[in-house]
């Protein structure tokens, strides 16, 4: 591992400008990420149950294509189904024993979307399509040296001998994962406000609000402005007056949350800025998401592993969701980089950014480069940094276990 460290003077909160976006749990992009991860997780668990190993797969090209809906005060219905496109590659068998890939994907998709969108009827309102190509990545040369070659059987293993990661865990790609700590003020505001309006207790008490909530936080100096989009459910909204009253309530919740997070700031709020009350053009939905009315969701277009889109902070553009948790660098190195950054911040009190760069074919636990940037008035403690990174890299199995248990949030 080549280690590079750098000391800088300012943290993002000390900069003049910051902007952060949070796409809520019902946003189409967040739904696509969550579904792709659920498919990968359940496929991995079923593979372990059947074969004792996780077969090669990825569902990180999943997309959701919006349907159509008709809404009015007191009623709303889906009039054209939402399409679920689970694009990727899945091993369908180990030797002669097959995996019911399509059936598993359809079951996971329907269960996941019903949990996230309780008013959706999965049998009527969604269509699941799989696009699964079991072809191997480049590397299998047909006129190459004779012997037990595995590359051509990457997604169609004849036995566990065709799973080379069982004997040597290596990086599947040359890529970079980025993590940092702590979160900025704008990130904490975006997360806190969306969570205040999107959590099980609030949802149970206020079923009239949808989950496709979006929060954009902009800070200029000490001046903060926040724009929110908060949908309401048509069947629970009898008239325009009720709709307007609930908008005011949502703003009150957001202001109270912001006051707890940033009591020293005066924050201006805007809500549903495209609303036209006179024309009754409103953010009124049948099931609480723009996915019901033509919007699309695609893996990798939404929140990073922090749960936000931190426009001015370092971040990887890898679509983390749906990648194989065994050896896919685009998932593991992002999560490991964040863990290393958090541990270094906890130990030193200095805001930290960690970038881990892999090299295809290199041992997974040995990054090609590790770049660590800390906001500190003194020189970075390189020995401490190296120890933390080495310790974190040895925790890959813990990360995998958390991913398979569904306890490691990624979006």
TAKA-V603985 format. One record per helix or strand of 3 or more residues. SS is the DSSP state (~ for helix, > for strand). FROM is the first residue (numbers start at 1). TO is the last residue. If there is no record, write none. Layout:
BEGIN
<<SS/FROM/TO> <SS/FROM/TO>>
END
This chain:
BEGIN
<<>/2/8> <~/12/14> <>/17/23> <~/28/51> <>/63/65> <>/68/72> <>/75/80> <>/82/90> <~/101/116> <~/122/125> <>/126/132> <~/151/153> <~/160/162> <~/164/166> <>/176/181> <~/185/197> <~/200/205> <>/214/220> <>/223/229> <~/234/236> <~/240/261> <>/267/271> <~/290/293> <>/296/298> <~/329/348> <>/352/357> <>/369/375> <~/382/393> <~/396/405>>
END
